[in-house]
Amino acid sequence: MANLNEYKCRKCGGALQFDANSKKLICLYCDSAFEPYEFVDVDSSLGSGYDEDQGFLTEVSNTWADGETDGLCSYICKSCGGEIIGDSTMASTSCPYCGNPVVVMGAFTGMLKPDYIVPFKFDKAQAMKALQNHFVGKALLPKVFKEESKIQEVKGIYVPYWIFNTNTYGNYKYSAEKDETWSDSKYRYKKTSYYKLYRFGELNFKGIPINGSGKIDDRLMESLEPFDINRAIPFQTAYLAGYFADKYDVETQVGWERTKERIANTAEVCFSKTVSGFTRVRQESGSVTFNDKHADYALLPVWLLTTVWKGETYRFAMNGQTGKFVGDLPLDQKAHALWFILMTLGVALASFLISLLFI
């Protein structure tokens, strides 16, 4: 890729940073603004080629041409071993994943170039405000946590994702029972009918995002979904200015195995919903066949935030496109114990009152 150092202000020569609010590159010195497309010439030499190392499908994916990665530096975390991509002027010196120091090891050595990118829609200030809003309404959160916890790190990072599309064919077999009851002046009757049910058909899945970074917990990334993949745009390095961009370390085939699990679970739910009107239903068998599989490589925006309270580190994440915020909070043990006692007493009182109605 053309040197990221080329993203300099065309008026004063200062460093440019992509602004999530204006969707423009803003000069950090003279506040001049530029459209990302004004720098499209920087990426004019981007190449493409067959994804031989991945060995996945017949996917044609972008690759870095000679000299394209000259302005990118590789940051290696001393603790988790993560490799983060940034430009040579990146000021941050800590890992956005584990918070430990990172070391600039030298020039970035390219892997696949992303096909698409979803630019940040929310900026750092909005991410910090979202963290404060995350504290509101949490009855079991220690009251002093909001005042005493200190924001240690707020980092915007483009997380690598594999975006899968596939057509599937599902084939399911169910056994079902249907009870009917009636009565006359002497007897009550019950009739049970037994059925064998077969369901089959096609389901198309588009834009399934699978986390391509082994350094972030898959459950955390899945909790940030959905991303609107339809709003992804062709990759351009201008959007990386001022942010980290992680290198994928989860191969396509590994991501595909996780995709198959998610699709199989979804297909099972979809087909089971077609079996209704029965008293009891049991699935006897089920299978999903995958056809026309396709994968794209995309960078999706995530804010990672770290707070420290009483020596403990708490990490949160925000979807940089939708603003969805997730993260675990400390529990006030005394408040939790009181809540449990009150709930127990409430249930006991309700049971006692109900029993009085039948005396």
DADATA-V327644 format. One record per pair of residues at least 12 apart in sequence whose C-alpha atoms are under 8 Angstrom apart, sorted by the first residue. I is the first residue (numbers start at 0). GAP is how many residues later the second one is. Records with the same first field share a line. If there is no record, write none. Layout:
I: GAP, GAP
This chain:
0: 41, 42, 44, 45, 63, 64, 65, 66, 67, 68, 69, 70
1: 40, 41, 43, 65, 66, 67, 68, 69
2: 39, 65, 66, 67, 68, 69
3: 66, 67, 68, 83, 233, 234, 237
4: 66, 82, 83
5: 36
6: 32, 231, 234
7: 19
8: 18, 23
10: 21
11: 17, 18
13: 13, 14, 15, 16
14: 12, 13, 14
15: 12, 225, 226
16: 224, 225
17: 220, 221, 222, 223, 224
18: 104
19: 99, 100, 101, 102, 103
20: 100, 101, 102
22: 12, 98
23: 12
24: 213, 216
35: 202, 203
38: 199
39: 196
42: 193, 194
44: 20, 23
45: 16, 17, 18, 19, 22
46: 15, 16, 17, 18
47: 12, 13, 14, 15, 16
48: 12, 13, 14
49: 12
50: 61
53: 197, 198, 199
54: 198
55: 196, 197
56: 236, 237
57: 236
58: 235, 236, 237
60: 51, 52, 53, 54, 235, 236
61: 50, 51, 52, 53
62: 47, 48, 49, 50
63: 46, 47, 48, 49
68: 38, 39, 40, 41
69: 37, 38
70: 16, 17, 36
71: 13, 14, 15, 16, 35, 36
72: 12, 13, 14, 15, 31, 32, 33, 34, 35
73: 12, 30, 31, 32, 33, 34, 35
74: 27, 28, 29, 30, 31
75: 26, 27, 28, 29
76: 17, 18, 23, 24, 25, 26
77: 22, 23, 24, 25
78: 19, 21, 22
79: 18, 135
81: 13, 133
82: 163, 164
83: 160, 161, 162, 163
84: 23, 159, 160, 161, 162
85: 154, 157, 158, 159
86: 154
89: 152
95: 57, 59, 61, 208
96: 118, 119, 207
98: 54, 207
110: 136
112: 184
113: 121, 182, 183, 184, 185
114: 119, 120, 181, 182, 183
115: 116, 117, 118, 119, 180, 181, 182, 183
116: 115, 116, 117, 118, 119, 181, 182, 183
117: 111, 113, 114, 115, 180, 181, 182, 183, 203
118: 113, 120, 181, 182, 201, 202
119: 181, 182, 200, 201
120: 199, 200, 201
121: 198, 199, 200, 201
122: 197
123: 30, 31, 32, 179
126: 27, 176, 191, 196
127: 26, 177
129: 193, 195
130: 185, 194
131: 14
133: 191
139: 191, 192, 193, 195, 196
140: 188, 189, 190, 191
141: 188, 189, 190
144: 164
147: 161
148: 158, 159, 160, 161
149: 157, 158, 159
150: 154, 155, 156, 157
151: 153, 154, 155, 156
152: 151, 152, 153, 154
153: 149, 150, 151, 152
154: 88, 89, 148, 149, 150
155: 87, 88, 145, 146, 147, 148
156: 86, 87, 88, 89, 144, 145, 146, 147
157: 82, 85, 86, 87, 88, 141, 142, 143, 144
158: 52, 53, 54, 86, 87, 88, 140, 141, 142, 143
159: 51, 52, 53, 85, 86, 87, 88, 137, 138, 139, 140
160: 48, 49, 50, 51, 52, 87, 136, 137, 138, 139
161: 46, 47, 48, 49, 50, 90, 93, 133, 134, 135, 136
162: 44, 45, 46, 47, 132, 133, 134, 135
163: 41, 42, 43, 44, 45, 46, 92, 95, 129, 130, 131, 132
164: 39, 40, 41, 42, 43, 127, 128, 129, 130
165: 38, 39, 40, 124, 125, 126, 127, 128
166: 35, 36, 37, 38, 123, 124, 125, 126
167: 34, 35, 36, 37, 120, 121, 122, 123
168: 31, 32, 33, 34, 119, 120, 121, 122
169: 29, 30, 31, 32, 33, 97, 116, 117, 118, 119
170: 27, 28, 29, 30, 115, 116, 117
171: 26, 27, 28, 99, 111, 112, 113, 114, 115
172: 23, 24, 25, 26, 110, 111, 112, 113
173: 22, 23, 24, 107, 108, 109, 110, 111
174: 19, 20, 21, 22, 106, 107, 108, 109
175: 18, 19, 20, 21, 102, 103, 104, 105, 106
176: 15, 16, 17, 18, 101, 102, 103, 104
177: 14, 15, 16, 99, 100, 101, 102
178: 12, 13, 14, 99, 100
179: 12
198: 72
199: 71
202: 64
204: 58
206: 22
207: 51
208: 18
209: 45, 48, 49
210: 39, 44
211: 36, 37, 38, 39, 43
212: 33, 34, 35, 36, 37
213: 34, 35, 36
219: 97, 106
222: 103
223: 93, 94, 95, 100, 101, 102
224: 94
226: 92, 94, 95
227: 93
234: 63
244: 54
251: 43
263: 23, 24
266: 21
267: 18
299: 20
300: 18, 19, 20
301: 15, 16, 17, 18, 19
302: 14, 15, 16, 17
303: 12, 13, 14
304: 12
313: 13, 14, 15
314: 12, 13
315: 12
